[in-house]
């Protein structure tokens, strides 16, 4: 058996399907591509698949990840080519790598996500990038976040690892915490940014594109994050130490 990690994009009209529908889409594509996928045991066997993190409906991405286990294969590239041959427009397998024995699932290792964010033309907010840049310079960015047990106050500043503004094109790239312990969604950050400017926020205003998902790696007494599939050490971002 071989454990594989696939990186794929989700663009175009397919961005409007939810996470469960995307999972069903991949299950059907794997069958059409005649991949020798491993199935779980028991009365209701299912394909052994695991996605890194769900993507919000309406958002696009060039950095989604799927872990899968196959019983046999010619090569990882052959699996990628077979899948791409049956994919509909909007989903493309961009890269594939074979995992080491015992390596944790992408869902477990996920630590952050990088986004490209814009406000849609329907939102009239002149020079919002300059105002947001000033907002992010505050020492703390308090917010109330909904949890399973109710609401709790958080400091979004601690979940904002990096950002850069393109004022000319009215966009911003942000690296936000995204793990099982703490996740900062772009919409929450924008909601409180709008409040600070005395404006009402609507999620329809926000155009979200996920650039990539990052995993956490311990390097001695330091911890860095990097995209799941990369050979470029320059993409590492040290978050402590």
C-alpha positions in Angstrom: 0.0 0.0 0.0 1.1 3.6 -0.6 -0.1 6.7 1.1 -0.3 9.8 -1.1 -0.8 13.5 -0.6 -2.4 15.4 -3.5 -2.4 19.2 -3.9 -5.2 20.5 -6.0 -6.9 23.7 -7.1 -10.6 24.7 -6.9 -11.6 27.5 -9.2 -14.5 28.6 -11.3 -18.2 27.6 -10.8 -17.2 24.6 -8.7 -16.3 27.0 -5.9 -20.0 27.0 -5.0 -20.1 23.3 -4.0 -19.6 22.5 -0.3 -17.1 20.3 1.4 -19.2 17.1 1.5 -20.1 17.5 -2.2 -16.4 18.0 -3.0 -15.7 14.7 -1.2 -18.3 12.9 -3.3 -16.9 14.5 -6.4 -13.4 13.1 -5.7 -14.9 9.6 -4.8 -16.5 9.5 -8.2 -13.4 10.8 -10.0 -11.2 8.1 -8.3 -13.6 5.4 -9.5 -13.7 6.9 -13.1 -9.9 7.1 -13.1 -9.7 3.4 -12.1 -7.4 4.1 -9.1 -6.8 1.1 -6.9 -8.0 3.0 -3.8 -8.1 1.4 -0.4 -11.5 0.9 1.2 -12.3 0.8 4.9 -13.4 -2.4 6.4 -16.9 -3.2 7.9 -20.5 -3.3 6.8 -20.3 0.1 4.9 -16.8 0.3 3.3 -15.7 3.7 2.0 -12.7 5.1 0.3 -9.8 6.0 2.6 -9.6 9.8 2.0 -8.8 12.7 4.2 -8.9 16.4 3.3 -6.6 18.9 5.0 -9.2 21.6 5.8 -12.6 22.5 4.4 -12.8 25.6 2.1 -15.6 28.1 2.5 -18.3 27.9 -0.1 -17.7 30.6 -2.7 -13.9 30.7 -2.0 -11.3 29.6 -4.6 -8.0 28.0 -4.0 -4.7 26.9 -5.6 -3.6 25.1 -2.4 -6.0 22.3 -1.2 -4.8 19.0 0.0 -6.1 15.4 0.0 -4.5 12.3 1.6 -5.4 9.0 0.1 -4.2 5.4 0.4 -3.9 3.1 -2.7 -3.4 -0.7 -2.7 -1.2 -0.5 -5.8 0.0 2.0 -8.4 2.4 2.4 -11.3 3.7 5.7 -9.9 2.5 8.8 -8.1 2.6 10.7 -11.4 0.4 8.1 -13.1 -2.2 8.6 -10.3 -2.1 12.3 -10.9 -2.4 12.0 -14.7 -5.3 9.5 -14.4 -7.2 11.8 -12.0 -6.6 14.9 -14.2 -7.9 13.1 -17.2 -11.4 12.8 -15.6 -11.6 16.0 -13.6 -14.2 18.6 -14.6 -13.1 22.2 -15.3 -12.2 24.0 -12.1 -10.4 21.2 -10.3 -6.8 20.2 -11.2 -4.3 18.0 -9.4 -1.2 20.3 -9.2 1.3 18.1 -7.4 1.5 14.7 -5.6 3.9 13.2 -3.2 4.3 9.8 -1.5 4.1 9.9 2.3 6.5 8.2 4.7 5.2 5.4 6.9 3.5 6.8 10.0 3.3 10.4 8.8 0.3 12.2 10.3 -2.7 13.3 8.1 -2.7 16.7 6.6 -5.7 17.6 8.8 -3.6 16.9 11.9 -0.5 18.8 10.7 -2.3 21.9 9.4 -1.1 25.0 11.1 -1.8 28.0 8.8 -3.3 29.1 5.5 -2.3 31.9 3.2 -5.0 33.9 1.5 -5.4 36.6 -1.1 -8.2 38.9 -0.1 -10.1 41.6 -1.9 -13.4 43.5 -1.5 -15.8 43.0 -4.3 -17.1 46.0 -6.4 -20.4 45.8 -4.5 -18.7 47.1 -1.4 -17.9 50.9 -1.6 -15.0 51.3 0.8 -12.4 53.8 -0.6 -8.8 53.2 0.4 -9.7 50.2 2.6 -6.3 48.7 2.3 -4.6 51.7 3.9 -7.2 51.7 6.7 -6.8 48.0 7.3 -3.1 48.3 7.4 -3.4 50.8 10.2 -6.0 48.6 12.0 -3.6 45.6 11.9 -0.8 47.7 13.6 -2.8 47.7 16.9 -1.2 45.9 19.8 -4.3 43.6 20.2 -7.2 42.8 17.9 -10.0 41.5 20.2 -13.0 39.6 18.8 -15.7 37.3 20.0 -15.6 33.9 18.3 -18.4 31.3 18.3 -17.4 27.9 19.6 -19.3 24.7 20.3 -19.6 25.8 24.0 -20.6 29.3 23.2 -18.7 32.5 22.5 -15.2 33.3 23.7 -13.0 36.4 23.4 -9.8 35.9 21.4 -7.0 38.1 20.2 -6.8 37.9 16.5 -3.4 39.5 16.5 -1.9 36.2 17.9 -3.4 34.3 14.9 -2.1 36.7 12.3 1.4 35.4 11.3 2.2 37.6 8.3 0.6 40.0 5.9 1.4 42.2 2.9 -0.7 44.9 1.1 -0.9 45.7 -2.6 -2.5 49.1 -2.3 -2.4 49.7 -6.1 -4.6 46.6 -6.8 -6.6 46.9 -3.5 -5.7 43.4 -2.2 -3.9 41.9 0.8 -2.2 38.6 1.4 -2.5 37.1 4.9 -1.1 34.1 6.6 -3.6 33.1 9.3 -3.6 30.4 11.9 -5.6 27.3 10.9 -5.2 24.3 13.2 -7.3 22.0 15.4 -6.5 24.3 18.3 -7.1 27.8 16.8 -8.3 29.0 13.5 -8.9 32.5 12.3 -11.2 32.9 9.4 -10.8 35.9 7.1 -14.4 36.8 7.4 -14.1 37.3 11.2 -11.1 39.5 10.8 -12.9 41.6 8.2 -16.0 41.8 10.3 -14.1 43.5 13.2 -12.1 45.7 10.8 -15.4 47.0 9.4 -16.7 47.6 12.9 -13.5 49.6 13.7 -14.3 51.8 10.7 -18.0 52.2 11.7 -19.2 50.1 8.8 -21.5 47.1 8.5 -19.9 43.9 7.1 -21.5 41.4 4.8 -19.6 38.2 3.8 -20.7 38.9 0.2 -18.3 41.8 0.2 -15.3 39.5 0.6 -13.5 37.7 -2.3 -11.4 34.9 -0.8 -8.7 32.9 -2.6 -6.6 30.4 -0.6 -3.1 30.4 -1.9 -1.8 27.5 0.2 -2.0 25.5 3.4 1.0 25.3 5.7 2.1 22.5 8.1 4.0 22.9 11.3 7.5 21.5 11.6 9.6 21.3 14.8 13.2 22.1 14.2 15.0 21.6 17.5 14.0 24.5 19.8 12.3 26.3 16.9 9.1 25.8 15.0 8.5 26.8 11.4 5.6 26.4 9.0 5.8 25.6 5.3 3.5 24.5 2.5 2.7 20.8 2.6 4.4 20.2 -0.8 7.6 22.3 -1.3 11.3 21.9 -1.9 12.0 25.6 -1.3 13.4 26.4 2.2 12.7 30.0 1.5 9.1 29.3 2.0 9.7 28.4 5.6 8.4 30.9 8.2 9.6 30.6 11.8 6.9 31.4 14.2 8.9 31.2 17.5 12.4 30.9 18.8 
